């Protein structure tokens, strides 16, 4: 197969952490060719989506973990799969890139996650449709409504609707003299909606990331907040530990599965605190490396084998 990854610039990727690198490595080990490009490398010509791509060869033991074999312009329908794994924010450039990917025929090229699915699945708001599984939540740009929620809860978590890695997420307490200012800053003085959720005290013991492959649980890891922080995100200083997927969490995955399959959200990471769903990550879910290391299993190879069966049937 030829598989293209749409990612952030390769020098920015962390070999020991990034799921994209783990997936590239697994596919290469199974004999497939790996191509990389950024969203700015996509273009449309006469209704056909092309890319300025780099074919790379991985050598994770070397100082430079990849070698560019060649660079070329090529129609992306020559790929068996195009994997969109650009990190958030899902801004205007990101959205435009998904429209270009819409032009690829599913009979020739598997695009994952599906561009329309990504557009429909804001990683904070998407969870709200599963109302039996989420914490108490309010979304608004109105300062009074947000403050009312915080005062009712006593303490709450304030989340911007974009971003990644815990960026801009705040734990706020009723009566804090800074609440009004924090709400003004977060909403850009009422111009943007934000999310407030009840604070889940189980957060002190960790924020569980569960990876799903076509709706089925693949593996999980617990992310424990660093000292002096309430966020378990690794980018925010959290650490990882081995964990198990509980029966209730498997039921949660079962509730999500038919919706994820319908919207062709094939590779997804959900965040769970106290067996409650807090986020559904569809753009570039990570933690595959950490799960593999803690569990001693090669889940990346499992995903690569799944992809071989999932791509459109043609010469590979």
N, C-alpha and C positions, 0 to 999 in steps of 0.2 A: 504493500500500500504506500501511497504518498499522503502524508498527513501534515497539514499546515496549522501552526499555532499562532494565533493573534495574541500577542503578549506585550508587556512593557519592555523597554530596551533590555536586551540580554545581559549587559553588564550589571544591571540592577537586580537581577534575579539571584536568590540565595540558594546555592546548590543543596545545602543540607536541610532546607526548609520548604522551598517552593514545590508545590504539587505539580506545577507545569513541568518542571525539570524531571521529576520522578516519572511522569507519564511519558515524556520524550524518551527517557532512558529505557523504560520498559518496552516501548514500541521499537526502538532501535535494536534492542536485544532480541526481538522477535523477527528482525530482518527487514523492517520497514524504513522508509526514507522520511526524514524530518525536515520541515521547512518552517521558517519563522518570519513574521512581519508584524508591524504595528498598525494601528487603525489609520494612521496617516499614509500608509503604503497601499491602501485600497483605492481602486478607481474603477469607474464605469466607462466602457467604450462600446458604442453602438449597442447598448442594452446588455452588454456582457460584463460581468465583474472580473476584474483583473487585480493582480497584486505585484508589488515589487518585493520579491521574496529572497530570502537567504536559505540555501540548503546547508544544514550544519551537520557536523559529526561530533558526538559527545565523547569526551574522555574525562570522566569525573575525577580520575586520579592525578591528572595533570594540573599544573599551575593555572593554565587557561582551560576552563572546563569544556569549551566548545571550540571547534574550528569551522570557519566558513568555507565550504567546499566551492560554492559558486553563488553568484547573485544574478537574478534574471527577472524579466517581466514575463508573466505568464497568466493565462486565464485560470481562475481558481477552480473551474469545473474539471481541470485535470487532476484535482485532488479527490481521493476517496472520502476524506473527512477534513473539515475545517473546524478547529476547536477555538471558540472565542473565549479567551481567558485574560482579557485586559482588566486590570484592577479598576474598581470605582475611583472617582465618581462617575455615575452614568450621566454625563453631561451632553451638550448638544452634539459634540463631535462623536461621542460614543453612539448616540441614537442614530446619527446619520450613517455610521458604519453598519449598524444592524439593517438599515434599509438597503444598503448595497449587498449585504449578505442574503437578503430576501430574494435576490435575483438568481441565486444558484438553484438549479433544479434538484429537488430531492431524489429524483431518479438517477442522478449522477453523483451527487455529493451530499454527504451527511453534514449538516451544520449543527453543532452543539455548543452550548445549549441553543435551542431554536431562537432565532432573532425575535420573533413575535412573543415568545415566552419570556425572554429577558425584558422586553419592553413592558410586559404586563405585570412583572414581578418586582416591584420595588422591594428591596430586601428588608425594610422595616414594615411596610404596609401590607405586604403579601400575606403575612401570618394572620392578619385580622379576620380573614374569611373562616378561619378555624377557631371560632369564638369559644368553643368548649375547652380549648386547650391553652389559651393565652391568659396572661395576667390582666387585671383591670386596666383599661387603656383609654386614653382620650387623645385625639389629634386635632389641633387647632392652631391658628396664628393669633388668636384672641388672648391677650394677656390675662384678662379677668377670668376667662374660662379655664385657662391653664392653672392659674393661681388657686382657683376654687377647688380643682382636682387635688392639687398638692396639699391644701389645707385639710381636705376631707381625709386624705390618706395619712397625713402626718409626715410622711417622707415618700419621695417618688424618684424615678429615674427619668431624666429629660434627654431625649435623643433627637438629633437632627436626622432628617430623612435620607440624606446622602452620606457619602464618606465610607470609611472602612476602618477595620482594626481598632474600634472603640473611640475613634476620633470625635471629640466634642461631646461625648456622653457624660452627663453630670448626675450626681446624686444630690438631691435638694431636699431641704427640711422646711416644714411649715414654720413660719415665724422668723426664718433667716432674713435679716435686713437686706441681703443681696438678691433675694428672689426676683424682685421686679426688674432689676438690672440684668440678671441672667436671662430672664424671659425676653427682654427687649433685644438683647444681643442675639439670642438664639433664633428669634423670629424676624430679625432685621426690622424691628419696630413694626411688627404685624404684617410684614410683606410675605413671609414664608410660614407655612404650617410646620409644627414640630410634634413629636410624640411625647406624652408623659404616661408612664406606667407605674403601677404599684411596685414598691421596692420589695423584692423577694429576699428574705433574710438568708435563704439557702445559698445566696450568691457568695457568701464568705467561704464556702467549701468548694466552690468551683462553678464554672460555666461549661457545660458539656457540649462538645461538637460531635454530631453524628453525621457521617457521610452516607448519602443514599445514591445508589446506582439504579436508575430506572425504577425508582420508588422503593427499592429494597435496601434495608440497612446493610452497609458495607463494613463499618467499623466505627469506633468512637474513642474519644480522648477527653479527659477532664482538664480544663484550664483553670488553674488556681491563681487568684489575684496576687500580685506582688505586694511587698510591704508598703503600707501607706496608700494603697489604691483599692478600689472596689471592683475594678474591671479585670476580667480574666484573660482578655486578649493578649496574645503573645507580643504583639506590637506595642502594647501598653505596659509591658514588663511582667506579664504572667508567666507561670511555668506549667509544664504538662505532667500529668500522671496517668497511669493506667486506670481504666474504668470498665464497667460492664453496662450493657444496654438492658434496662429493666423491662419487665413485662408491660408496664404502663407505657414506657417509651416506645416499645414495639407496637403497641396499639395506636399511639400517636403517629408513628410512621405509616401504619396501615390506613389511617384517616387521610394522610397526605397523598399516598401513593396514586390513587386514581386521578387526582387533580394534576399531579406532576406529570403523569404519563400523557394525559390528554393534551397538556400544553407543551409536551416534548422537552421538558426540563429534565434531562437525563442524569446529570451529575450535579448534585445539590448538597449543601451542608446546612443542617439546621442547628440552631443554638437552643439549648434546653437548660433551664434553671429550676430545680425543685420539681422536675417532671412537667414543667410548663414551657410551652413554645414561646420563644422571644424573637427569633429572626429566622428567615429562610434565605440563605445565600445562594444565588444563582449565577453570579458573574464569574468569579474565580475562586470557588470554595477551596480551602486549603486544609492542612493538617494530615494529609495522607502520609507524608514522610514520618511524622511523629507516631501515628498509629502503627505503621509497619515496624518501626523500631521498638516500640513498647510491646507489641504483640508477637514479634518475631515471625511475621508473615509478609508475603510479597503481594500486597493488594494492588499495587500498580500493574503488575503482570496480569492480575485478574481483570482489571479494567481494560487493559490492552487486548486481552482475549475476547472480552465482551465486544469491543469495538470492531474486531475482525468479523464477528458474526453480524453486527448491526449495519455496517456500511452497505450501500447498494451493490448488488451482485454485478460485477463486471471484472475484466482482467485486472489483477492486482500486482 
